[in-house]
Amino acid sequence: MPALCRVVSGINVFDPKFNIAAPGAEQAVYFPFTEKNKRFTSFHPAIEELLYANKDNNEHIGFLVDKKKPIIFSMARLDMVKNITGLVEWYGKNKRLRNLANLVVVAGFFDPSKSKDREEIAEINKMHTLIEKYQLKGQIRWIAAQTDRYRNGELYRCIADTKGAFVQPAFYEAFGLTVIEAMNCRLPTFATNQGGPAEIIVDGVSGFHVDPNNDDESSNKVADFFEKCKVDAEYWNKEEAITCVLFLSLSMHLISK
């Protein structure tokens, strides 16, 4: 507003109070599955129920027929950007991937009447449609949103016990806290190449990038991983699969500064 106001002072945008610290995974909660003496074993019966109980309830629906298969795991809000329904479709369309692994997702509600958000309701309905369309019963477990971070930490580790993997398929992720959590538990991680995870993960070294806009390429990348694990029993343990922990040590060091 020329000639109508004069600014004589203002805020120093370089003041430390405006610094934003990136979130990190608490080491006491999210630690490697190999550290057996630290594991929260008291949660194991509840997690076994959460993953494998055959009857639907208010916390989970769907079931896994072949409990010996490794688990593809994802945990996020149920909205369009997080793209959980996209992951379900990747899995549903890829017969090779379905033969190699089960799918477990932790996301939102599965009863649309419990949500007041239009986008979430649409995604809930889409999830049900995809499960029916691709006849995923027996291969998918849909778990309602979980808030106990200690149990969630142990859940990541129980997925690692199955020689599974974590997949974060978002169309865009500003940072990627679940990626950090999964990697800190030494769970091989596939994450979106759009946003923060593209910087967290070095593709093929500390994890794997997936393109949320290329369903076939992404699902085949996950399938290739599990196929290699099936052929070579030690592949899952090799550097290519779990060197993610090396980056995690560095990221935790940087975040703590």
C-alpha positions as CSV (number, residue, x, y, z in Angstrom):
1,M,0.0,0.0,0.0
2,P,2.2,2.8,-1.2
3,A,2.1,6.0,0.8
4,L,-0.4,4.5,3.2
5,C,1.8,2.7,5.7
6,R,5.5,2.5,6.8
7,V,7.1,-0.6,8.3
8,V,9.7,0.5,10.9
9,S,10.5,-2.9,12.4
10,G,9.6,-6.6,11.9
11,I,10.3,-10.2,12.8
12,N,13.7,-11.7,12.4
13,V,12.9,-14.8,10.3
14,F,16.4,-16.2,11.1
15,D,15.6,-16.3,14.9
16,P,16.3,-19.8,16.3
17,K,12.7,-19.9,17.6
18,F,11.5,-20.5,14.1
19,N,13.7,-23.6,13.6
20,I,11.8,-26.7,12.8
21,A,13.3,-30.0,14.0
22,A,12.4,-33.0,11.8
23,P,10.6,-35.7,13.8
24,G,12.6,-38.8,14.7
25,A,11.9,-42.3,15.9
26,E,12.4,-42.8,19.7
27,Q,15.2,-45.3,20.1
28,A,13.6,-46.8,23.2
29,V,10.5,-47.7,21.1
30,Y,11.8,-48.3,17.6
31,F,14.9,-50.5,17.8
32,P,16.1,-53.5,15.8
33,F,14.1,-56.7,15.9
34,T,17.4,-58.5,16.5
35,E,17.7,-57.0,20.0
36,K,15.8,-59.8,21.6
37,N,16.5,-58.8,25.2
38,K,14.7,-55.4,24.6
39,R,11.7,-56.8,22.8
40,F,8.2,-56.0,24.3
41,T,7.2,-59.6,24.5
42,S,4.2,-58.8,26.6
43,F,2.6,-57.5,23.4
44,H,3.1,-60.7,21.5
45,P,-0.2,-62.5,22.3
46,A,-2.1,-59.3,21.3
47,I,-0.1,-58.9,18.1
48,E,-0.6,-62.5,17.2
49,E,-4.3,-61.9,17.6
50,L,-4.1,-58.7,15.6
51,L,-2.4,-60.3,12.7
52,Y,-3.8,-63.8,12.5
53,A,-7.1,-64.3,14.4
54,N,-9.7,-65.6,11.9
55,K,-12.7,-63.7,13.2
56,D,-13.4,-60.1,12.3
57,N,-13.9,-57.7,15.2
58,N,-13.8,-53.9,15.9
59,E,-10.0,-53.8,15.5
60,H,-9.4,-55.9,12.4
61,I,-11.1,-57.6,9.4
62,G,-9.9,-60.0,6.8
63,F,-7.7,-63.0,7.5
64,L,-4.5,-64.7,6.3
65,V,-4.8,-68.3,5.1
66,D,-1.1,-69.0,4.7
67,K,0.6,-67.8,7.9
68,K,4.0,-68.9,6.7
69,K,4.2,-66.2,4.1
70,P,6.1,-63.0,4.8
71,I,4.0,-59.9,5.3
72,I,4.0,-56.7,3.3
73,F,3.1,-54.1,5.9
74,S,1.9,-50.5,5.7
75,M,0.6,-48.0,8.3
76,A,-0.8,-44.6,7.5
77,R,-3.8,-42.4,7.5
78,L,-6.5,-43.5,5.2
79,D,-6.6,-40.6,2.7
80,M,-5.9,-40.2,-1.0
81,V,-2.4,-38.8,-0.6
82,K,-1.2,-41.7,1.6
83,N,-2.4,-44.0,-1.1
84,I,-3.1,-47.1,1.0
85,T,-5.8,-48.0,-1.5
86,G,-3.2,-47.7,-4.2
87,L,-1.0,-50.3,-2.4
88,V,-4.0,-52.7,-2.1
89,E,-4.6,-52.3,-5.8
90,W,-0.9,-53.0,-6.6
91,Y,-1.1,-56.1,-4.6
92,G,-4.5,-57.2,-6.0
93,K,-3.4,-56.9,-9.6
94,N,0.0,-58.7,-9.2
95,K,-0.6,-62.4,-8.9
96,R,3.2,-63.1,-8.5
97,L,3.3,-60.8,-5.5
98,R,0.1,-62.4,-4.0
99,N,1.7,-65.8,-4.3
100,L,4.8,-64.6,-2.5
101,A,3.5,-62.6,0.5
102,N,0.4,-61.5,2.5
103,L,-0.7,-57.9,2.9
104,V,-1.4,-56.2,6.2
105,V,-2.4,-52.6,6.4
106,V,-3.1,-50.4,9.5
107,A,-5.2,-47.5,8.3
108,G,-8.2,-45.5,9.6
109,F,-11.6,-47.2,10.1
110,F,-13.1,-50.0,8.1
111,D,-16.7,-48.9,9.0
112,P,-17.5,-45.8,7.1
113,S,-20.1,-44.8,9.6
114,K,-17.3,-44.2,12.2
115,S,-15.7,-41.5,10.1
116,K,-16.8,-37.9,9.6
117,D,-14.3,-37.1,6.9
118,R,-15.6,-37.4,3.3
119,E,-12.3,-38.3,1.8
120,E,-11.7,-41.0,4.4
121,I,-15.2,-42.4,3.9
122,A,-14.5,-42.6,0.1
123,E,-11.2,-44.4,0.8
124,I,-12.9,-46.8,3.2
125,N,-15.5,-47.7,0.6
126,K,-12.8,-48.0,-2.1
127,M,-10.9,-50.4,0.2
128,H,-13.9,-52.7,0.5
129,T,-14.5,-52.5,-3.2
130,L,-10.9,-53.5,-4.0
131,I,-10.9,-56.4,-1.6
132,E,-14.0,-57.8,-3.3
133,K,-12.8,-56.9,-6.8
134,Y,-9.5,-58.8,-6.5
135,Q,-10.9,-61.5,-4.1
136,L,-8.3,-60.7,-1.5
137,K,-10.0,-62.6,1.4
138,G,-7.4,-64.9,2.9
139,Q,-4.5,-62.7,1.8
140,I,-5.2,-59.4,3.4
141,R,-5.6,-58.1,7.0
142,W,-7.0,-54.6,7.5
143,I,-6.4,-53.3,10.9
144,A,-7.9,-50.1,12.3
145,A,-5.7,-47.2,13.2
146,Q,-3.4,-48.0,16.2
147,T,-2.3,-45.4,18.8
148,D,-0.1,-47.3,21.2
149,R,3.4,-46.5,19.9
150,Y,5.0,-49.2,22.1
151,R,2.8,-51.9,20.6
152,N,3.4,-50.4,17.1
153,G,7.1,-50.6,17.6
154,E,6.8,-54.3,18.5
155,L,4.4,-54.8,15.5
156,Y,7.1,-53.6,13.1
157,R,9.5,-56.1,14.7
158,C,7.0,-58.9,14.5
159,I,6.6,-58.1,10.8
160,A,10.4,-58.4,10.5
161,D,10.2,-61.8,12.2
162,T,8.1,-63.0,9.2
163,K,10.9,-61.8,6.9
164,G,8.5,-59.2,5.6
165,A,8.9,-55.6,4.4
166,F,7.4,-52.2,4.9
167,V,5.8,-50.3,2.0
168,Q,5.0,-46.6,2.1
169,P,3.2,-45.8,-1.2
170,A,2.2,-42.1,-0.7
171,F,1.8,-39.8,-3.7
172,Y,3.8,-37.3,-1.6
173,E,5.3,-37.5,1.8
174,A,6.9,-34.4,3.4
175,F,9.1,-36.4,5.8
176,G,8.2,-40.0,6.3
177,L,8.2,-40.9,10.0
178,T,6.9,-44.4,9.5
179,V,9.7,-45.0,7.1
180,I,12.2,-44.0,9.8
181,E,10.3,-46.2,12.3
182,A,10.3,-49.2,10.0
183,M,14.0,-48.8,9.1
184,N,15.0,-48.4,12.7
185,C,13.4,-51.8,13.4
186,R,15.5,-53.2,10.5
187,L,12.5,-53.9,8.4
188,P,13.4,-53.7,4.7
189,T,11.6,-50.6,3.4
190,F,10.0,-49.6,0.1
191,A,9.0,-45.9,0.1
192,T,7.6,-43.3,-2.3
193,N,10.1,-41.4,-4.5
194,Q,8.0,-38.3,-4.0
195,G,9.2,-36.2,-1.1
196,G,11.3,-36.9,2.0
197,P,11.7,-40.6,1.7
198,A,13.5,-40.1,-1.6
199,E,16.2,-38.4,0.5
200,I,16.0,-40.9,3.4
201,I,16.5,-43.9,1.2
202,V,19.3,-44.6,-1.3
203,D,17.5,-46.8,-3.8
204,G,18.9,-50.3,-3.8
205,V,21.4,-49.6,-1.0
206,S,19.5,-48.6,2.2
207,G,16.0,-49.5,0.9
208,F,14.0,-49.1,-2.3
209,H,12.1,-46.3,-4.0
210,V,8.7,-47.0,-5.5
211,D,6.8,-44.7,-7.9
212,P,3.2,-44.2,-6.7
213,N,2.2,-43.3,-10.3
214,N,3.5,-46.5,-11.8
215,D,1.5,-49.5,-10.3
216,D,3.1,-52.3,-12.3
217,E,6.7,-51.1,-11.8
218,S,6.2,-50.6,-8.1
219,S,4.4,-53.9,-7.4
220,N,7.0,-55.8,-9.5
221,K,9.8,-54.2,-7.6
222,V,8.3,-55.6,-4.3
223,A,7.7,-58.9,-5.9
224,D,11.3,-59.1,-7.2
225,F,12.5,-58.6,-3.7
226,F,10.4,-61.4,-2.2
227,E,11.3,-63.7,-5.1
228,K,15.0,-63.2,-4.4
229,C,14.3,-63.9,-0.7
230,K,12.5,-67.2,-1.7
231,V,15.4,-68.3,-3.9
232,D,18.1,-67.2,-1.5
233,A,17.2,-67.8,2.1
234,E,20.0,-65.3,3.2
235,Y,19.0,-62.5,0.8
236,W,16.7,-60.8,3.3
237,N,19.6,-60.6,5.7
238,K,22.1,-59.3,3.2
239,E,23.3,-55.7,3.0
240,E,21.1,-54.9,0.1
241,A,18.0,-55.7,2.2
242,I,18.8,-54.2,5.6
243,T,21.6,-51.7,5.3
244,C,18.8,-49.2,6.0
245,V,20.0,-49.3,9.6
246,L,23.2,-47.6,8.6
247,F,21.4,-44.6,7.2
248,L,19.2,-44.6,10.3
249,S,22.1,-44.2,12.6
250,L,23.2,-41.2,10.6
251,S,19.7,-39.6,10.5
252,M,19.2,-40.0,14.2
253,H,22.6,-38.3,14.7
254,L,21.6,-35.4,12.5
255,I,18.2,-35.0,14.0
256,S,19.7,-34.9,17.6
257,K,21.9,-31.9,16.7
